[in-house]
Amino acid sequence: MEETGVAMSEKTDTTSSGDSASMESTMERLSHLENLYFPRAQQSSALLPSQRKSILQDLYSRDVPVFLERYGSLLTLEELKEFDTLSDDYEINWHLNHLRSLINPTSEDLKSRSAKIKNRRRAYMDKLMFDGKFFSEDAMRDREPYLHHEFVGKFQDQSGRRMARPGERWSETLIRRAEEALLVEKIRREQQRLGVDEREWVGNERQQEEQEEEEEEEEEEIEEGNDGDDNVNGKMHQHEVLPDDKGNLVNAEASEATSILSTEEMEDRMDQFTHVMQQKFLAGEDDEHFNYLSIDEDETLDDHWMKEANYDAEEKYFADV
């Protein structure tokens, strides 16, 4: 206990040696900042600037490393110089170097930080992929309806999205249909903006089918006036059936009107869409759904890559043995 007391006394003495008029000015400036963080136990006694200043000075005199960890990002380069007299302390020196690299980073600092942010976002994305919700097809379609339509949506049966699902209550079906109508409208607006042919607009499938049925009826009426053989041959040509890539017989005209993809092709397009959405997340384009600053500053995410690095090192070691 005596040794602890001596250590604390020496720490306090060292801290006191850094006090100055400029440090007083720094405390005064910080105490007037809005939304200044204080532990919950101190919040009720940190309402006035004078109270906040007193708390700041007390923490500074007791534990400089914690002071720098908590408020260092609010300090300027000039204010950080006030702590140089204490830089013999390893923790204090680490905090000072870290804070200076954030305020005035070197090219190496920027490169290192960029790699660290990229790794942390990828680690967080791995958690999201494991959870299975954020990168589910429905969730990605909600965020980027037009991209989903271009990659996979236009090859799917759109009418199925409006049908009731097993176990779904009628009120839930109505809500989902309303949400679906909003997504379709977003897709149509984007198609209009990009100058897509109106016949290809989402939601126009039924209108196109009705038009094709009318044209088919007109053709049949015209063919009724032809000779019997011509009439039969014409109908056979019109309704010619051909095998698809799985050997199933399909109507040739219907096959031309609707792009039919195999299961493998649909899976490939879905993988492409998911990859695009992952890249958007890594690039910071999902800021409506995430606070990227909290992800980029989360040091616990580094554990993910440390485990990966250790695993790779073990694999390499046993491969070389």
Secondary structure, DSSP 4 states (H G I P E B T S, - for coil): -HHHHHHHHHHHHHHHTT--HHHHHHHHHHHT-TT----HHHHTT-SSHHHHHHHHHHHHHH-HHHHHHHHGGG--HHHHGGGGGGTTSHHHHHHHHHHHHHHS--HHHHHHHHHHHHHHHHHHHHHHHHH-STTSHHHHHHH-HHHHHHHTGGGS-GGGGGSPPTT--HHHHHHHHHHHHHHHHHHHHHHHHTT--GGGSTT-HHHHHHHHHHHHHHHHHHHTTS-HHHHHHHHHHHT-EEE-TTS-EEEHHHHHHS----HHHHHHHHHHHHHHHHHHHHTT--TTT--HHHHHT-GGGHHHHHHHHHHHHHHHHHHH-
